[in-house]
Amino acid sequence: MNFQITEYCHHILEEYIEEGDICIDATAGNGGDTEFLCQKVGETGNVYAFDVQEMAIAHTRERLEKANLSARAKLIQDGHEKMQTYVKEEAKVIIFNFGYLPGGDHKIATRAASLTAIESALNLLKKGGIINLCIYSGGDTGYEEKEAILNYLKTLDSKKWLVIVNSYFNRKNDPPLPVFIYRLK
Ligand code: SAH
């Protein structure tokens, strides 16, 4: 197994995704998570992918075309905080990959305003579903977003939500934080 954050998270998420599921990629970026979700939901499933950057949507579109998966995805160039405007069904898995687009404009990073987006994702999550957050800190992104998100997650009702925060405990230089929020039955 590859222990990069994306692969590590996919490894956990793939246990849960079933053929026909609805999933959301809240930060499409270069399309890696969107492609993963499209593969897992199968021909009868659907994936909604959001990104505010035209370049990210273009890269994701290209990637899905190459993989012959375009029919399973709806690509939306808008902020993930508005996901409830576009998604009217409950979702099984919702992925947020915070930070900036690799190879893109570092100024367009996700911000502490992401809390609104996480709240929307909680509203859309199916029972037994998972929200995965990959949180970066340090570098261009700073620590503010990480702190804001972790403080918010602490306040979630433990009867309804299980929040698991993983860490690359013995790695230096602000390793990313894989977080899983489970909606309990
Ligand atoms: N740092 C990650 C990639 C993050 S990509 C990695 O190393 O793989 C994060 C994406 O979120 C970027 O493409 C950016 O355009 C997008 N983004 C920023 N704010 C957003 C918002 N409000 N809604 C949707 N996407 C957003």
Boltz pocket constraint, residues with backbone or C-beta under 6 A from the ligand:
constraints:
  - pocket:
      binder: B
      contacts: [[A, 26], [A, 27], [A, 28], [A, 29], [A, 30], [A, 50], [A, 51], [A, 52], [A, 53], [A, 56], [A, 78], [A, 79], [A, 80], [A, 81], [A, 97], [A, 98], [A, 99], [A, 100], [A, 101], [A, 102], [A, 108], [A, 109], [A, 110], [A, 111], [A, 136]]
      max_distance: 6.0
